[in-house]
Amino acid sequence: MRLAPMLFLLASIPAFAQLGRSSDGGPVPLSGWTLGLQRVQPSLSASLEGSRDGKASLVDTDADLGLARDGNPLGVLLEYQGAAHGFQFTYDSARYRGNRDLPRAIFLDGTPYAAGTPLQTQAKVEVLEGLWTYKFVRRPDAWLGFDLGVQLLRMDLKALAATAIPSTQAARPTGVLPQVGLTGWSSGVDGLLESRVYARYMTYRGATSFRYGVDARAYLYPKFGLRAFFEDGRVRVPRGSVEGDLEVRADRRITGLGLVIRF
């Protein structure tokens, strides 16, 4: 689904609607709660190399396991927008499945698998995020805000070696990523169109996290609308950083469509 170009176009419509308006014109800034339910299409690519707590890992989710998205999971959005502050909570989960003969020898959380081993893998990735926004530039139909929050990622990975003596290995890595960034929001057509563009970056002891995205909403009625969004992000953790001697790379992309309700 190629939503990114369409979303950036939609996001620009309310912004252009502000051109030529006076700073004291337009309606009262929108405020209140919004509840959203969306269907997402996530993709995930990750690799681990090195060791942590004495357990070796050498695996690539694409090249070694062939993990691919399994189904179209649902996500939930709950946010509050006030005159100067905003809060947002999101939850998304996704399932992935792989089934292939290993092209090379790998290590998965200390367990070795030889090249050619038939390996079936299942993974569930859950992402929970809480975000607080301070709006330091405020206009009736637009604002620019500073974001501060945290993102919790949890993966449940199970691998079954279909050999003469089947063996199962499970790994449940969890990561906590602080979030710092900027969000720009604008609305048009008396609040029936909304758009926001955001970018968030964090670095600590050499580990980095970067995400950017766009979110566009069109309300068929003042309190009921449709939402489309796109997000791209990456995490890089070098050896000797926050995961000991383990090097981690993860790339995650999400496109989604959903419903939103104001109340």
N, C-alpha and C positions, 0 to 999 in steps of 0.2 A: 504494500500500500504506500503510494508516494504522496503522503499528506503534507510533507514539509513545505514545498512551494505554495500549495493552496492555502495552508495555514498562515504563512507569512503575508500572503496577499490579503486574506481576511483580516489579519491583525492590523494592517495598515489602514483599513477603511475608517474605523472610528478615529484614528489619529488624524487623518486628513480632514475629518469632519470638524476638528478643532481649529483649523486654520482660519484666521480672520475673526475669531470670536474674542470678545473682550474678556479680561480677567475676572470681571464680576458678572458676566453673563451666563446664561444657561441654567439648567435645573439644579436643585440641591444635590450634592454628591450622594451617590447610592451608598446605603449602609444596611447592615443586617446579616442574617445567616443564609447560607446556601448549602444545600445537600445535593450531592451528585452520585450517580451510579453509572459506571462506564464499562464497556467491553474493550480490553486492551489486546494488542498484538506485540508482545515483547520479543526481543532477540537478545541472546547472551553469548558472549565469547570470553573464555577465561583460561588462564594457564597458571600452574604452580610449579616452582622449581626450587629445590633446596630442602631444608629440614626445619621443624619447629617442635620443641619439647622432645627431641630425640627421634621423631618420626619423619622419615623421608617422603617427599612428594616429587613426582615428575610426571605431569599429565597436562594435556591440552584438550579442552572440551570439544573442540572442532576436529582437529587432526587425529586425535587418539580415540575419543569416545563417540564422535559423530552425533552429539546431542542436538536435537531439534525440538522446536516448540510442539507441545502436545495439547491441542485444544485452544480455545479462546477464553481465557479467564476473565473474571469480573473484578472491578476495583471500586473503592468507595472514596468519596471526597466530602469533607465537612469543613466549611470555612466561615469566618466572621470578618466583616469589614466595617470598621468604624471610621470616624472622621480623621483620626491621626494614627490609628493602629489597626493591625489585622492579624488574624490567626488562621492557620490552615493545618488540617490533619488529613493525611492520605494513607490508604492501604491498598497494596496490589500484591497479587500472588500469581505465579506462573509455574507450569509443569513442563518438563523436558524429558525426552526419551531417546535413547541410543541403543543400537544393536549392531555390532560389527566385530570382525576379527582384528585384534590389535595389530597395527602396522609396525609397532616397536615395543620394546620392553618399557613398562611404566611402573611407578610407585604411587600408590594411593593411600595416604595417611599411614605410611609405614608398611603397607602390604604390597609385595611385588607381584607383577603379572608379566609373564613371558610374551614375547612377540608371537602372534598367531593365535593367542587365546581368544575363544569366542566370549565376548563380554557384553552383557546386557546391563544398561544403566538407566536409572530413573532419578530425576532431580526435581525438587520443589524449591522455588525461590520466593521468599516473602520479603516485602519492603514496607516498612512503616516509617512515616515521616511526620514530624511536628515542626512548624515554622511560625515565627513571629516576625512581623514587618512593621517598621516605623516609617511613616510617610513624611519625608522631609521636604518634598515639593508637592503642593496640593492645589489643584484647580477644580472647578465644578465638574468637569468631564475627564479629568486625567490626574494621575499622581505618579510620583517616583519614590520608591521606598527602599530602605536598607533591610536585608533579610538576615535573620539569625535563627538557627535551628539545629536539628540533629536528625540523621537518617539511620535507621536500624535495618541491616540486611541479614537474613538468615537463610542458609541453604541446607537442605536435607538431601544428601546424595547417597544412593544405594547402588552397589555394583554386584552382579551375579555372574560368576565365571561358570559357563556351561561346559564343564569338563567332566571326566569320568567320575571325579569326586567333587560335586558342586560346592562352591564356597561363596559366602556373601560377605561384603564389606560395606560398612556404613560410615559416613562422615557428616558432621553437622557443624561446619564453620559458621561463625557469627561475626559480623563487623559493625562497628559504630562509627559513623562518619559525621563530624560536625559540618554545619552548613553556614557559609557566609556569602552574601551576594547582593544583587540589585534586581528589582522588579519594576517594570514600567507598565502602567495600566491606562487604558483610555476607553471611552464609551461614546456612542453616537446614536442617532435616531431616538432621542429621548430615553436612552438607557436600554433600548431593545438589542443593541449590539455591544458586545464587550470584547476586549482583547488584552492580552498581557504577554510580554516578552521578558524572560528572566535568564540570568546567568549566575552560577554559584561555584565558588572555588575555595579550596582549603588545602593547606600544606602543613605537615608536621613531621619533623625529623626525616625529611627526604621523601616521605609518602605524600602523594598528591591525589586530589579528587576534583574533577571538573565536570559540570553539567550545564546545559543550556536547553531552553525549550520555548515553545509558543503555545498559547491557549486561546482559542476563539470560541465565543458563545453567541448564539442568536436566539432571542426569546420570541416565540410565537405569541405568547401572552406575557403580560408584565412579570408573572411569577413562574412561568414554565418555559423551558427552552432546551436547545440542543447544544452539545459541546463537542468540539474536536480539538485534539492536542497532539503534540509531538515533542519528544525529549530524547536527547542524546547525551551520554555520559561515559566517563572512563575513570578508572582507579589504577594507580601505579604505586607499588610498594617495592622498593629495591631491597636487596640483601642488607642486613645490618640495620634496618629501620625498625618499625614497630612490630614486625613479625619474626624477629630473630634472624636466622640465616635463610629465611624463606622469601623468595621473590614472587610477587603476585602481580598479575595483569588481568584486568577485567574491563570489558566494554559492554555496555547495555544500552539498547535503543528501544523506545516505546512509541507506538502510535495508537490512538484510541478514539472511540466515538461513544457518546453517552448522553444522558439526560440530566438536567439541573433544575432544581426547584428552589426559589427564594421564599423565605418565610421570616 
